[in-house]
């Protein structure tokens, strides 16, 4: 069940002093204004650190912000996450969050508002008990709890470029991701995470492959439309072609919900509207690094003919420093 405080930072459990983190993503897409971006908030009490970043493209200009600081003493149930430059305020749980950024090149003021109910990926696991669980791969088979929620949202606000004091009004698509539990991204072999946002439907799909079970890939996902929120059942991800940067040209998501209704969605990575890097996790011992590319892509829902937008996050293991 959802409580009115479950959307806020949580008390740190004893197992946090292993490899625990609580993590938020806030993604914003305004194709009409050519503004695309994401903000990442990552808290690791066992390492006494919080790490935040915001990477965005404003009409072709790449802007990046990142900071690391000590784990805050007032973390549990705080209505704010972030630092003195990048911050999210939880105004109303699951309904309204405000994001702000103060940067030498840009300032951002955005209101995120719920456009669909939140989805908890435990519902996918309950609907697909015979399939590998992402939890087992993400938390490297420690059998610890892992909680993962997502929600489609809208955004409204503005981005102001310092040069020329040019203010750009934003009204577009928003999305957020919130997870907590045992996790070591640098121990993954590869992953793909996406939300596919259309006027009449939203899909979310992820796949995860770990270093310790390289022959096993766990998947998960949901869809929401006029029929309501429901888990996906069968998921097939097909990559077509290869760009010079080794990313696929297109990615086809063939999915069926738990009732067997089939959908095919294609993300056009080759004609992406922009992309930004993400440093998901500080490199650890053992020479394990992990590269993440965030691709803002046009998407097509074949069954309805609708077009929309997606963030297609592609991650893969790399030697540290590469």
KAQUI-V491340 format. One record per residue. N is the residue number from 0. SS is DSSP state (@ for helix, = for strand, . for the rest). PSI is psi in degrees with one decimal (999 if undefined). BURIAL is # if it has 9 or more other C-alpha atoms within 8 Angstrom, else .. Layout:
N SS PSI BURIAL
N SS PSI BURIAL
This chain:
0 . 157.6 .
1 . 133.4 .
2 . 165.3 .
3 . -2.2 .
4 . 1.3 .
5 . -12.3 #
6 . -7.4 #
7 . 168.9 #
8 . 145.7 #
9 . 156.3 .
10 . 144.4 .
11 . 119.1 .
12 . 162.0 .
13 @ -35.0 .
14 @ -4.0 .
15 @ -23.4 #
16 @ 11.8 #
17 . -110.6 .
18 . 55.9 #
19 = 144.5 #
20 = 154.6 #
21 = 134.8 #
22 = 135.5 #
23 = 143.2 #
24 = 139.9 #
25 = 118.4 #
26 = 139.6 #
27 = 138.3 #
28 = 118.7 #
29 = 89.5 #
30 @ -34.5 .
31 @ -32.6 .
32 @ 0.2 #
33 . 47.0 #
34 = 125.4 #
35 = 136.2 #
36 = 172.6 #
37 = 147.2 #
38 = 137.9 #
39 = 131.4 #
40 = 121.3 #
41 = 119.3 #
42 = 125.0 #
43 = 88.7 #
44 @ -31.2 #
45 @ -21.3 #
46 @ 6.8 .
47 . 51.0 .
48 = 150.0 #
49 = 143.5 #
50 = 129.9 #
51 = 151.8 #
52 = 155.6 #
53 = 117.1 #
54 = 128.3 #
55 = 160.1 #
56 = 121.9 #
57 = 102.3 #
58 . 48.7 .
59 . -11.7 .
60 = 122.1 .
61 = 128.0 #
62 = 132.5 #
63 = 141.7 .
64 = 139.9 .
65 = 149.5 .
66 = 152.3 .
67 = 142.2 .
68 = 170.2 .
69 . 149.8 .
70 . 128.6 #
71 . 142.0 .
72 . -24.2 .
73 . 36.6 .
74 . -49.4 #
75 . 124.2 #
76 . 17.9 #
77 . 140.6 #
78 . 3.0 #
79 = 143.2 .
80 = 153.9 #
81 = -163.1 #
82 . -158.4 .
83 . -5.2 .
84 . -41.0 #
85 = 122.5 #
86 = 146.7 #
87 = 134.5 #
88 = 127.2 #
89 = 100.8 #
90 = -47.0 #
91 = 120.1 .
92 . 130.7 #
93 . 8.0 #
94 . -33.7 #
95 = 122.1 #
96 = 140.6 #
97 = 132.1 #
98 = 135.5 #
99 = 147.9 #
100 = 130.9 #
101 = 119.0 #
102 . 150.7 .
103 . -27.6 .
104 . -18.4 .
105 = 154.5 #
106 = 146.6 #
107 = 137.1 #
108 = 112.2 #
109 = 138.6 #
110 = 121.4 #
111 = 128.6 #
112 = 142.2 #
113 = 130.2 #
114 . -14.8 .
115 . 162.3 .
116 . 157.3 #
117 . 154.6 #
118 = 134.0 #
119 = 125.3 #
120 . -9.1 #
121 @ -26.8 .
122 @ -34.4 #
123 @ -44.9 #
124 @ -37.8 #
125 @ -32.7 .
126 @ -14.6 #
127 . 61.1 .
128 . -17.3 .
129 . -5.4 .
130 . 154.8 .
131 . 142.5 #
132 . 135.4 #
133 @ -33.2 #
134 @ -40.8 #
135 @ -28.8 #
136 @ -43.4 #
137 @ -41.1 #
138 . 28.9 #
139 . 49.9 #
140 . 34.1 #
141 . -7.4 .
142 . 26.7 .
143 . 161.1 .
144 . 146.7 .
145 = 124.6 #
146 = 136.2 #
147 = 119.3 #
148 = 150.4 #
149 = 160.1 #
150 = 132.8 #
151 = 138.7 #
152 = 177.1 #
153 = 160.5 #
154 = 147.1 #
155 = 139.5 #
156 = -140.2 #
157 = 157.6 #
158 = 130.4 #
159 = 119.7 #
160 = 127.6 #
161 . -42.9 #
162 @ 115.4 .
163 @ -0.4 .
164 @ 49.0 .
165 = 119.5 .
166 = 129.5 .
167 = 118.6 .
168 = 140.1 #
169 = 133.1 #
170 = 106.1 #
171 = -149.1 #
172 = 142.3 #
173 = 160.4 #
174 = 151.0 #
175 = 152.6 #
176 = 134.4 #
177 = 122.3 #
178 = 157.6 #
179 = 143.7 #
180 = -171.3 #
181 = 133.3 #
182 . 138.6 #
183 . 94.3 #
184 @ -33.4 #
185 @ -10.1 #
186 @ 6.7 #
187 = 154.2 #
188 = -41.2 #
189 = 156.3 #
190 = 161.1 #
191 = 131.6 #
192 = 134.1 #
193 = 152.0 #
194 = 143.2 #
195 = 109.1 #
196 = 116.2 #
197 . 164.1 #
198 . -33.3 .
199 . 2.7 .
200 . 153.9 #
201 = 133.3 #
202 = 149.5 #
203 = 135.7 #
204 = 139.9 #
205 = 153.1 #
206 = 143.5 #
207 = 130.5 #
208 = 130.1 #
209 = 164.9 #
210 . -31.8 .
211 . -21.2 .
212 . 65.9 .
213 . -17.9 #
214 . 0.6 .
215 . 126.4 .
216 = 127.0 #
217 = 143.2 #
218 = 171.3 #
219 = 162.2 #
220 = 172.3 #
221 = 172.1 #
222 = 154.5 #
223 = 129.9 #
224 = -159.0 #
225 . -21.7 .
226 . -2.8 .
227 = -174.2 .
228 = 134.7 #
229 = 152.3 #
230 = 152.8 #
231 = 158.0 #
232 = -88.1 #
233 = 137.5 .
234 = 126.3 #
235 = 128.8 .
236 = 119.7 .
237 = 123.9 .
238 = 133.6 #
239 = 130.4 #
240 . 176.6 .
241 . 128.1 #
242 . 172.0 #
243 . -22.4 .
244 . 13.1 .
245 . -1.4 .
246 . 154.3 .
247 . 153.9 #
248 . -42.8 #
249 = 156.1 #
250 = 127.3 #
251 = 126.2 #
252 = 107.1 #
253 = 111.8 #
254 = 156.7 #
255 = 138.2 #
256 = 179.7 #
257 . -15.4 #
258 . 0.3 .
259 . 4.8 .
260 . 124.4 .
261 = 144.7 .
262 = 143.0 #
263 = 123.9 #
264 = 135.0 #
265 = 126.2 #
266 = 127.7 #
267 = 86.2 #
268 . -34.2 #
269 . -32.4 .
270 . 38.1 .
271 . 150.5 #
272 . -13.0 .
273 = 165.1 #
274 = 150.4 #
275 = 153.4 #
276 = 165.0 .
277 = 128.7 #
278 . 96.8 .
279 . -29.9 .
280 . 142.9 .
281 . 140.5 .
282 . 140.1 #
283 . -169.8 .
284 . 160.2 .
285 . 3.4 .
286 . 19.0 .
287 = 122.5 #
288 = 166.6 #
289 = 127.6 #
290 = 134.3 #
291 = 129.1 #
292 = 126.1 #
293 = 115.0 #
294 = 122.3 #
295 = 113.8 #
296 = 148.3 #
297 = 146.9 #
298 = 153.9 #
299 = 130.2 #
300 = 106.5 #
301 . -37.7 #
302 . -34.1 .
303 . -17.7 .
304 . 1.1 .
305 . 147.3 #
306 = 153.9 #
307 = -156.4 #
308 = 155.4 #
309 = 152.8 #
310 = 120.3 #
311 = 106.5 #
312 = 122.3 #
313 = 123.7 #
314 = 147.6 #
315 = 148.4 #
316 = 138.4 #
317 = 151.9 #
318 = 141.7 #
319 . 132.4 #
320 . -8.9 .
321 . 999 .
